[in-house]
Amino acid sequence: MLETREGGCHCGMHAFYIPRSQPHRVTVNARCLDDIDAARLKPTRFFDGRHWEDAQSRRIAETGQAPPPGAHGAKTLQAILDRASE
């Protein structure tokens, strides 16, 4: 279950988002999930956001996981919204 805050939150914490590096996916902030001990979470990799283009190119070269052609965050979000109404 994702945590929700009444009255809206402008604290910068995002429960989920569509990452620019993988616009065909949704990333969930584990710290917003019930029963997660945030202090025990350990990152498995780091991403250099200051040098985004170079870091993205290295990630794709290392993993071979490039976004599919035509992937776009707006399309991903619309697909989620379409499924929610079902």
HUSULVEN-V814146 format. One record per residue. N is the residue number from 1. PSI is psi in degrees with one decimal (* if undefined). OMEGA is omega in whole degrees, -180 to 180 (* if undefined). BURIAL is 1 if it has 9 or more other C-alpha atoms within 8 Angstrom, else 0. Layout:
n=N psi=PSI omega=OMEGA burial=BURIAL
n=N psi=PSI omega=OMEGA burial=BURIAL
//
This chain:
n=1 psi=130.8 omega=176 burial=0
n=2 psi=141.8 omega=178 burial=0
n=3 psi=139.3 omega=174 burial=0
n=4 psi=151.4 omega=180 burial=0
n=5 psi=131.5 omega=179 burial=0
n=6 psi=143.5 omega=177 burial=0
n=7 psi=4.1 omega=180 burial=0
n=8 psi=154.0 omega=-179 burial=0
n=9 psi=129.0 omega=177 burial=0
n=10 psi=31.6 omega=-175 burial=0
n=11 psi=-5.5 omega=-179 burial=0
n=12 psi=-7.3 omega=179 burial=0
n=13 psi=125.1 omega=178 burial=0
n=14 psi=124.3 omega=179 burial=0
n=15 psi=-34.2 omega=177 burial=1
n=16 psi=161.4 omega=178 burial=0
n=17 psi=166.2 omega=176 burial=0
n=18 psi=111.2 omega=-176 burial=1
n=19 psi=140.6 omega=177 burial=1
n=20 psi=-35.1 omega=-178 burial=0
n=21 psi=-22.7 omega=-179 burial=0
n=22 psi=72.2 omega=-173 burial=1
n=23 psi=-4.5 omega=178 burial=1
n=24 psi=6.0 omega=-178 burial=1
n=25 psi=166.5 omega=174 burial=0
n=26 psi=133.1 omega=178 burial=1
n=27 psi=132.7 omega=179 burial=0
n=28 psi=132.6 omega=177 burial=0
n=29 psi=110.3 omega=-176 burial=1
n=30 psi=-24.8 omega=179 burial=0
n=31 psi=-14.3 omega=179 burial=0
n=32 psi=0.9 omega=180 burial=1
n=33 psi=146.9 omega=177 burial=1
n=34 psi=148.3 omega=173 burial=0
n=35 psi=30.7 omega=176 burial=0
n=36 psi=126.2 omega=177 burial=0
n=37 psi=96.8 omega=-175 burial=0
n=38 psi=-32.0 omega=-179 burial=0
n=39 psi=-22.8 omega=-179 burial=0
n=40 psi=-7.0 omega=179 burial=0
n=41 psi=134.5 omega=178 burial=0
n=42 psi=124.2 omega=179 burial=0
n=43 psi=141.8 omega=178 burial=0
n=44 psi=-17.9 omega=176 burial=0
n=45 psi=159.6 omega=178 burial=0
n=46 psi=148.2 omega=-179 burial=0
n=47 psi=126.1 omega=-178 burial=0
n=48 psi=93.4 omega=-178 burial=0
n=49 psi=-21.3 omega=179 burial=0
n=50 psi=-30.4 omega=180 burial=0
n=51 psi=59.0 omega=-169 burial=0
n=52 psi=-50.3 omega=-176 burial=1
n=53 psi=-45.9 omega=179 burial=0
n=54 psi=-43.5 omega=-179 burial=0
n=55 psi=-39.7 omega=179 burial=1
n=56 psi=-42.6 omega=179 burial=1
n=57 psi=-42.4 omega=178 burial=0
n=58 psi=-42.8 omega=-179 burial=0
n=59 psi=-43.7 omega=180 burial=1
n=60 psi=-41.8 omega=179 burial=1
n=61 psi=-39.4 omega=-178 burial=0
n=62 psi=-36.9 omega=-173 burial=0
n=63 psi=-22.1 omega=-175 burial=0
n=64 psi=12.7 omega=-176 burial=0
n=65 psi=80.3 omega=176 burial=0
n=66 psi=148.0 omega=175 burial=0
n=67 psi=146.1 omega=178 burial=1
n=68 psi=152.6 omega=178 burial=0
n=69 psi=136.3 omega=178 burial=0
n=70 psi=1.6 omega=179 burial=0
n=71 psi=135.3 omega=-179 burial=1
n=72 psi=135.8 omega=-178 burial=0
n=73 psi=-37.1 omega=180 burial=1
n=74 psi=-36.7 omega=178 burial=0
n=75 psi=-40.7 omega=179 burial=1
n=76 psi=-47.1 omega=180 burial=1
n=77 psi=-41.9 omega=180 burial=1
n=78 psi=-39.3 omega=178 burial=0
n=79 psi=-37.8 omega=178 burial=0
n=80 psi=-46.5 omega=180 burial=0
n=81 psi=-39.3 omega=178 burial=0
n=82 psi=-41.2 omega=180 burial=0
n=83 psi=-32.6 omega=-178 burial=0
n=84 psi=-30.2 omega=-178 burial=0
n=85 psi=-6.7 omega=-179 burial=0
n=86 psi=* omega=* burial=0
//
